[in-house]
Amino acid sequence: MSLSHYRCDWNHDHAEEPVAIFYEVDDEGRVLRLVDVFRDGSRERDAVAGYVGREHELPGEGSLSEDDFHDSVEALLEGDGAEDGDDRLSLTRVAAGEFEAAWRLDA
């Protein structure tokens, strides 16, 4: 299985929402792990592996995302940012090490 890693930067004024989201995605478009990074530096992590015996609670089949990741972010993957009022989203592919650094709580 091949894995890809992405960072979504979200520029917004919502204190309770993350400003960056890191995704680990398999070649089938399933999100296996993700990290929400908040403005204050705190993080929330989630992983498909944490749902053993509770797979029915996952948004998608074997995925933390309801839809195929690649299909749902196609425009962002092509370098087009998304804007909604003052909110802006951008998505970049990152190295596995950058994802792992965000995943670690001590980073």
Secondary structure, 3 states (H helix, E strand, C coil): CCEEEEEEEEECCCCCCCCEEEEEEECCCCEEEEEEECCCCCEEEEEHHHHCCCHHHCCECCECCCCCHHHHCHHHHCCCCEEECCEEEEEEEECHHHHHHHHCCCC
